[in-house]
Amino acid sequence: MESPLLNKSLEFATQIVLFYEKYAKSKRDTTIAKQLLRSATSVGANINEAIYGNSKPDFIAKLHISLKEVSESIYWLTLLKNTRLFEYDYEISIKLAEEIKKMLISSINTAKRNQN
């Protein structure tokens, strides 16, 4: 199944996995980076679960979880950017996360309208 939302979430997760690998090698505390890794990879996983959900309410619930996770990812990326502990172009990942967030909001709203 071709899904622009799923494709973007996979691209986002890939960016963050690669970021985490570089960050971990820098020998800095990885607590925040691990939180980012968890939330960023959860976005696409929950979108994938939504696509194969049991019902429309299940679909909407999984998309809501993805929305929470992408919002959390934006928080961690912004925190890492603001601390300047590690050189990285955070804006690219933040921009992609914001695109995913908008797509999720739109998908949730459409699904709710079509629920009945």
Phi, psi and omega in degrees: 000126179272121181224115178303323179295315179294320179297316179294321180292326177291319176299317179298311180300319179298315177304316185287323176299315179294321175301312183299319179300317178293316182299314182299326179287345181282355178066023175268166175300128185260011184305308182292318180298324177294320177299317178298314180302315180296311183291319183294321180283339178287333182304301182293325179299318180286327175296317178299317177298322180298317181302324181255025181291167183280334187203170177298315177299324177294317177303311181296318180298318179293322177294324176297320177298316178299320179298317177298317183292320179291325176295319177296319179299319178299319178300310183295319178298318179295319178298313179298319178299314183292329180284337180056030179284337185215131181286119181196148177275080183298330184300326179298312180290322178296317180299315179296318178298320178296321176298315179297317180302313178298318179296320179295315179300315179297316180296318179297314180298317177296315180298320179295319179296324183268007186293326184277000000 
